[in-house]
Amino acid sequence: MIPLIPSVEFDAALVRKLNKMGPRYTSYPTADRFTGEFGATQYRAAVERLDTVGERVPLSLYVHIPFCESLCYYCGCNKIITQDKTKSAEYLSYLSREMALQAEVLGERRKVDQLHFGGGTPTYLSDAQMDGLLGQLRAYFDFAPDEAGEFSIEVDPRTVTPERIATLRRQGFNRISLGIQDFDPAVQKAVNRIQSYEQTIDVLKAARSSGFRSISVDLIYGLPLQSVESFGPTLDKVVAARPDRIAVYNYAHMPQLFKAQRLIKAEELPDPEAKLAMLGLCIERLTAAGYVYIGMDHFALPEDDLARSQREGRLQRNFQGYSTHADAPMVALGVSAISAVGASYSQNEKVLSAYYQRLDAGELPIARGITLHEDDVLRRTVIGRLMCDFELDYAGLVLPQGAAPQAYFAEELERLQALEEEGLLSLDDKGIKVSMRGRLLIRNICMAFDQYLHAPKQEGPQPARYSKTI
């Protein structure tokens, strides 16, 4: 039995004081820093550099399936709402072309330790379509055995039956993520996502009986008509179901960026104090139930691989959030998908017609990206370790020309002094340690090391790029 130790401390006054806009750091530099100057030529160069640094490391694959049958008003994902199933068949034919192009760039069949299907709704595909897609992936890539690899899929419980869940397991998926958001009927109606508790729990039970190694569920607080009183029963039901991982996301209302959110009535949204109280409730209920706070929005049972990786210093972070394999080069397939290969990031065309047009021309559909320089790579390491370990050991850093960390990061450490005075962290000659009360505000701490955030601002109004840190 793994001993239960405190993993986070909720200080409402501190969160209220320090809450501000900031990146989620699924990458560094963040995606808003990508440019159109990066294309297929730069991507090929990144792959070539990757293969000159020694043994070919296993890959992580991400596959984006953009289709959904209905619109959830809160959603900020890249998706296409349609009930015309012929669109998915056309999309899969183009996905096959992209696979072939990627296989050509990557060379001989590469080993894959991690696979993630996201969307949209991956289960929009039929069983036969999923079989065909997985068969093509296995033809191009050498997948690790089931007991060693992590092969996950996002599932909308409204689109599957227990029998479909068993089929997904037979097809090779061993981890599953279920969208719940909230069980309250009024909230579900307000965001156009009607999903019964019974329907959801049947899918969760099917995943468990089918032998999925890990089951994750997603919740959202801050949705219209939510309150502490209404959200409590949802938390009780989720805790009773005992999923291995729970993600509790803060709803960021940004209708200027996401058209679907314009369908939400702003006057029905809970105020900041109500959202803060809901966050406190989530932390209280989940930690009392034995879940470990991993970071950001994520909780996991102590026996789960995510919690184990964090204890052992192996936890990583990528565009899918916290991961046990995120240090692997990630090759992403599909419209809008983002790859992370070596010292580079690259994103595919976001619009389906542009994605198809590039593939019709026989080109990788890369629209933008960035090549990291030495300082970017160093800061990516610093931010990654703080996000995953809540501490930074200077001895583990490789700095240019053997510079001392305290000298190289003098400005950053000066910025952190104010947060140290608030009790978020401690600084000494060996490194940085984030306190229990500072863990919720880890994004604020990481922002001190973000060179792009502290660059001189351009004149004129700046776009709202980020959500609040809490």
C-alpha positions in Angstrom: 0.0 0.0 0.0 1.4 3.4 -1.0 1.3 5.8 1.9 -1.0 8.8 1.3 0.8 12.1 1.7 -0.5 15.6 1.1 0.1 16.6 -2.6 -1.3 20.2 -2.8 -2.6 22.9 -0.5 -5.5 25.2 -1.5 -5.2 28.8 -0.4 -8.1 30.7 -1.8 -6.8 34.1 -0.9 -3.5 33.4 -2.6 -5.1 32.1 -5.8 -7.4 35.1 -5.8 -4.4 37.4 -5.5 -2.2 35.8 -8.1 -4.6 34.4 -10.7 -3.8 35.9 -14.1 -3.6 35.0 -17.8 -0.8 32.6 -18.7 0.2 29.6 -20.9 -0.5 26.0 -20.0 3.0 25.0 -21.2 2.1 21.9 -23.1 5.1 23.1 -25.1 7.8 25.7 -24.8 7.9 27.9 -26.8 4.1 27.9 -26.8 2.1 27.3 -30.0 1.3 31.0 -30.4 5.0 31.5 -31.2 4.9 29.2 -34.2 5.4 30.8 -37.6 4.7 30.1 -41.2 8.4 30.2 -42.0 8.7 26.6 -40.6 7.5 24.0 -43.2 8.2 20.5 -44.5 11.8 21.3 -45.3 12.5 22.3 -41.7 10.6 19.3 -40.4 12.8 16.9 -42.5 15.9 18.6 -41.1 14.6 18.1 -37.6 14.2 14.4 -38.3 17.7 14.1 -39.7 19.2 15.8 -36.7 17.2 13.5 -34.4 18.8 10.5 -36.1 22.4 11.8 -35.7 22.3 11.8 -32.0 22.6 8.0 -31.5 20.2 5.1 -31.3 16.8 5.6 -32.9 14.4 6.2 -30.0 10.8 5.0 -30.0 8.2 7.4 -31.2 4.9 8.7 -29.7 2.1 8.9 -32.3 -0.9 11.2 -32.1 -3.9 10.8 -34.5 -6.5 13.6 -34.8 -10.0 12.6 -35.7 -11.9 15.9 -36.0 -15.5 14.8 -36.5 -18.3 15.1 -33.9 -22.0 14.4 -34.4 -23.2 17.3 -32.2 -21.7 20.5 -30.9 -20.7 21.0 -27.2 -20.9 24.7 -26.7 -17.9 24.9 -24.3 -15.5 23.1 -26.7 -12.3 24.9 -28.0 -11.0 21.9 -29.9 -10.5 21.7 -33.7 -13.6 19.8 -34.8 -16.1 19.4 -37.6 -19.7 18.9 -36.7 -21.4 16.6 -39.2 -23.6 13.5 -39.3 -22.4 12.7 -42.9 -20.3 9.6 -42.4 -18.9 9.8 -45.9 -16.7 12.7 -44.7 -14.8 10.4 -42.4 -14.1 8.0 -45.2 -12.6 10.8 -47.3 -10.6 12.0 -44.3 -9.1 8.5 -43.7 -8.0 8.3 -47.3 -6.0 11.6 -46.8 -4.7 10.4 -43.5 -3.3 7.4 -45.3 -1.5 9.7 -47.7 0.0 11.6 -44.8 1.2 8.3 -43.1 3.0 7.3 -46.3 4.7 10.7 -46.5 5.7 10.6 -42.8 7.0 7.0 -43.2 9.2 8.2 -46.1 10.7 11.0 -44.0 11.1 8.8 -40.9 12.7 5.9 -42.8 12.5 2.3 -41.9 9.6 1.1 -39.6 10.1 3.1 -36.4 9.2 1.6 -33.0 6.2 3.2 -31.3 5.8 3.1 -27.5 2.8 5.5 -27.3 -0.3 6.1 -29.4 -3.1 8.6 -28.7 -6.3 9.1 -30.6 -7.9 12.5 -30.0 -10.4 14.8 -31.5 -13.2 15.6 -32.1 -14.6 12.2 -31.3 -12.3 9.3 -32.4 -15.2 6.9 -31.9 -17.0 8.8 -34.7 -15.3 6.2 -36.8 -17.0 2.8 -37.3 -15.4 -0.5 -36.1 -14.3 -1.3 -39.7 -12.8 2.2 -40.2 -10.9 1.9 -36.9 -9.6 -1.6 -37.9 -8.5 -0.2 -41.2 -6.7 2.8 -39.7 -5.0 0.8 -37.1 -3.9 -1.8 -39.7 -2.3 1.0 -41.8 -0.5 2.4 -38.7 0.9 -1.1 -37.9 2.1 -1.5 -41.5 4.1 1.7 -41.2 5.2 1.5 -37.6 6.5 -1.2 -35.2 4.3 -1.0 -32.1 5.5 -2.1 -28.7 3.7 -5.1 -27.1 0.5 -4.4 -25.2 2.1 -4.8 -21.8 4.9 -2.2 -22.6 3.1 0.4 -24.7 0.6 3.0 -23.9 -2.2 3.1 -26.5 -5.0 5.5 -25.5 -8.2 6.8 -27.0 -10.6 9.6 -26.1 -14.3 8.4 -26.0 -17.5 10.3 -25.8 -19.8 7.9 -23.8 -22.8 9.0 -25.8 -21.3 7.5 -29.0 -20.4 4.0 -27.7 -21.9 0.9 -26.2 -20.2 -1.5 -23.8 -19.8 -3.8 -26.8 -17.9 -1.1 -28.7 -15.6 -0.6 -25.6 -14.7 -4.3 -25.7 -14.0 -4.0 -29.4 -11.6 -1.0 -28.8 -9.7 -3.1 -26.3 -9.4 -6.0 -28.8 -8.2 -3.5 -31.4 -5.3 -2.7 -29.2 -6.2 0.3 -27.0 -5.2 -0.2 -23.4 -6.0 3.2 -21.9 -9.2 5.2 -22.3 -10.4 8.7 -21.5 -14.1 9.4 -21.0 -15.6 12.9 -21.3 -18.1 13.7 -18.5 -17.9 17.4 -17.7 -20.9 17.5 -15.3 -23.8 15.1 -14.5 -26.2 17.9 -13.6 -29.1 18.0 -16.2 -29.5 21.8 -16.2 -25.8 22.3 -16.9 -25.8 19.6 -19.6 -28.7 21.3 -21.4 -26.9 24.7 -21.1 -23.8 23.4 -22.9 -25.8 21.1 -25.3 -24.3 17.8 -24.0 -27.0 15.5 -22.6 -25.3 12.5 -21.1 -26.9 10.3 -18.3 -25.0 9.0 -15.4 -26.2 5.5 -16.2 -24.9 5.7 -19.8 -21.5 6.9 -18.6 -21.1 4.4 -15.8 -22.0 1.5 -18.1 -19.1 2.6 -20.4 -16.7 2.9 -17.5 -17.6 -0.5 -16.1 -17.2 -2.0 -19.6 -13.7 -0.5 -19.9 -12.8 -2.0 -16.6 -14.2 -5.5 -17.4 -12.5 -5.4 -20.9 -9.1 -5.0 -19.3 -8.2 -1.4 -20.0 -5.1 -0.6 -18.0 -6.1 2.9 -17.1 -9.4 4.8 -17.1 -9.5 8.6 -17.1 -12.4 10.9 -16.9 -12.7 14.6 -17.7 -14.7 17.2 -15.7 -15.1 20.9 -16.2 -15.9 23.5 -13.5 -17.1 27.0 -14.4 -19.8 26.0 -16.9 -23.1 27.8 -17.1 -25.5 27.2 -14.2 -22.9 25.4 -12.1 -22.4 26.0 -8.4 -20.7 24.4 -5.5 -23.9 22.8 -4.5 -24.7 21.5 -8.0 -21.2 20.2 -8.7 -20.8 18.3 -5.5 -23.0 15.3 -6.5 -21.0 15.0 -9.8 -17.8 14.7 -7.8 -19.4 12.2 -5.4 -20.5 10.0 -8.4 -17.1 10.2 -10.0 -15.2 9.3 -6.8 -17.6 6.4 -6.2 -16.8 5.1 -9.8 -13.0 5.2 -8.9 -11.4 6.0 -12.3 -7.6 5.8 -12.3 -7.2 9.4 -13.4 -9.4 12.5 -13.1 -8.9 15.7 -15.0 -10.8 18.7 -13.7 -10.5 21.6 -16.2 -11.3 25.2 -15.6 -13.7 26.4 -18.2 -12.2 29.4 -20.0 -14.9 31.5 -21.7 -13.2 32.9 -24.8 -16.0 33.4 -27.4 -13.7 35.8 -29.4 -11.6 32.7 -30.2 -14.1 29.9 -30.1 -17.4 30.4 -32.0 -19.2 27.6 -30.3 -18.8 29.4 -26.9 -21.0 32.3 -28.3 -23.9 30.0 -27.8 -23.3 30.0 -24.0 -25.3 32.7 -22.1 -22.6 34.8 -20.3 -25.0 35.8 -17.6 -25.4 32.1 -16.6 -21.7 31.6 -16.0 -20.6 31.3 -12.3 -18.7 34.3 -11.0 -14.9 34.1 -10.1 -15.7 33.5 -6.4 -18.0 30.6 -7.2 -15.4 29.1 -9.6 -12.8 29.4 -6.9 -15.0 27.6 -4.4 -15.6 24.8 -6.9 -11.9 24.4 -7.4 -11.5 24.1 -3.6 -14.3 21.6 -3.4 -12.6 19.5 -6.1 -9.3 19.4 -4.3 -10.9 18.7 -1.0 -13.0 15.8 -2.3 -10.4 14.2 -4.6 -7.5 14.3 -2.1 -9.8 13.0 0.7 -10.7 10.1 -1.6 -7.0 9.2 -2.0 -6.2 10.9 -5.3 -2.7 12.4 -5.8 -2.5 15.9 -7.3 -0.2 15.5 -10.3 -0.3 19.1 -11.4 -2.4 21.6 -13.3 -5.8 19.9 -13.6 -4.8 16.3 -13.1 -5.3 13.8 -10.3 -4.4 10.1 -10.2 -4.6 7.2 -7.8 -1.3 6.5 -6.1 -0.9 3.2 -7.9 -1.5 4.7 -11.4 1.5 5.0 -13.8 1.1 8.8 -13.8 1.6 9.1 -10.0 4.3 6.4 -10.1 6.2 8.3 -12.8 6.0 11.5 -10.9 7.4 9.8 -7.7 10.3 8.4 -9.8 11.1 11.6 -11.6 10.0 10.3 -15.0 6.9 12.3 -15.6 6.8 14.4 -18.8 4.4 16.8 -20.4 3.3 17.3 -24.0 0.3 18.5 -26.0 -1.9 15.8 -24.5 -1.0 16.9 -21.0 1.0 14.8 -18.5 2.4 11.6 -19.8 4.8 8.8 -19.0 6.2 8.7 -22.5 6.2 12.4 -23.5 10.0 12.6 -23.8 9.7 10.5 -27.0 9.6 12.4 -30.3 5.9 12.9 -31.1 4.7 12.5 -34.7 1.2 13.9 -35.1 -1.2 12.9 -38.0 -4.3 14.7 -39.1 -5.7 18.2 -39.6 -4.3 20.7 -37.0 -2.2 18.1 -35.3 1.1 19.2 -33.7 4.3 17.2 -33.8 7.3 17.6 -31.4 10.4 16.2 -33.0 13.8 17.0 -31.5 14.3 20.7 -31.2 11.2 21.6 -33.2 7.5 21.8 -33.2 5.3 21.7 -36.3 1.6 22.0 -36.8 -0.5 20.8 -39.7 -3.0 22.9 -41.6 -6.0 23.8 -39.4 -8.6 23.9 -42.1 -9.6 20.6 -43.7 -9.6 21.9 -47.3 -6.1 23.3 -46.9 -5.0 20.0 -45.3 -6.4 18.1 -48.3 -4.9 20.5 -50.8 -1.4 20.0 -49.4 -1.7 16.3 -49.5 -3.1 16.4 -53.1 0.1 18.1 -54.0 2.1 15.3 -52.4 3.4 17.5 -49.6 3.5 17.1 -45.9 0.6 19.3 -44.7 2.7 21.4 -42.3 1.5 25.0 -42.0 3.7 26.4 -39.3 6.1 25.6 -36.6 9.4 26.6 -34.9 13.0 25.5 -34.6 14.2 25.8 -31.1 17.6 27.4 -30.4 19.8 26.5 -27.4 18.1 28.8 -25.0 14.7 27.6 -25.9 15.7 24.0 -25.3 17.2 24.9 -21.9 14.1 26.8 -20.8 11.9 23.9 -22.1 13.8 21.6 -19.7 13.4 24.1 -16.8 9.7 24.6 -17.3 9.1 20.9 -17.9 10.8 19.8 -14.7 9.0 22.5 -12.6 5.6 21.4 -14.2 6.2 17.7 -13.5 8.4 17.5 -10.4 7.6 20.8 -8.6 11.3 21.3 -8.2 14.4 22.1 -10.2 17.9 20.8 -9.5 20.5 23.1 -11.0 22.9 20.2 -11.2 20.8 18.6 -13.9 21.0 21.5 -16.3 23.5 21.9 -19.1 24.1 25.7 -19.7 25.9 27.4 -22.5 29.6 27.8 -21.9 29.3 26.2 -18.5 27.5 29.3 -17.1 26.3 29.2 -13.5 22.5 28.9 -13.3 22.2 31.8 -10.8 24.0 34.1 -13.2 22.3 32.8 -16.4 18.8 33.1 -14.8 19.5 36.2 -12.7 16.5 38.1 -14.1 14.2 35.0 -13.7 15.3 34.4 -10.1 14.6 38.0 -9.3 11.1 37.6 -10.7 10.6 34.6 -8.4 11.6 36.4 -5.3 8.1 38.0 -5.0 6.6 34.5 -5.3 9.0 33.2 -2.7 7.8 35.9 -0.3 4.2 34.7 -0.9 5.3 31.2 0.1 5.0 29.5 -3.3 8.6 28.3 -3.5 12.0 28.3 -1.9 15.2 29.3 -3.6 18.8 28.2 -2.7 22.1 27.5 -4.3 21.0 24.0 -5.4 17.7 24.9 -7.1 14.0 25.6 -6.7 11.4 23.8 -4.6 7.7 24.5 -5.0 5.7 24.4 -1.8 2.4 22.6 -1.4 0.6 26.0 -1.6 2.5 26.9 -4.7 1.7 23.8 -6.7 -1.7 25.2 -7.9 0.1 28.2 -9.2 2.9 26.4 -11.0 2.0 28.2 -14.3 2.8 31.5 -12.6 6.2 30.1 -11.5 7.0 28.8 -14.9 6.1 32.1 -16.5 9.1 33.7 -14.9 11.3 31.6 -17.3 9.3 32.4 -20.4 11.6 34.6 -22.5 8.8 35.4 -25.0 6.4 36.6 -22.3 9.0 39.1 -21.1 10.1 40.4 -24.5 9.2 44.0 -25.4 5.5 44.3 -26.2 4.4 45.3 -29.7 2.4 48.6 -30.0 -1.4 48.4 -30.1 -3.9 46.1 -28.5 -2.7 42.6 -27.8 -4.9 39.5 -28.5 -6.1 37.4 -25.6 -3.9 34.4 -26.1 -4.2 32.6 -22.7 -6.7 31.5 -20.1 -6.3 32.3 -16.4 -3.7 30.3 -14.6 -6.4 29.0 -12.2 
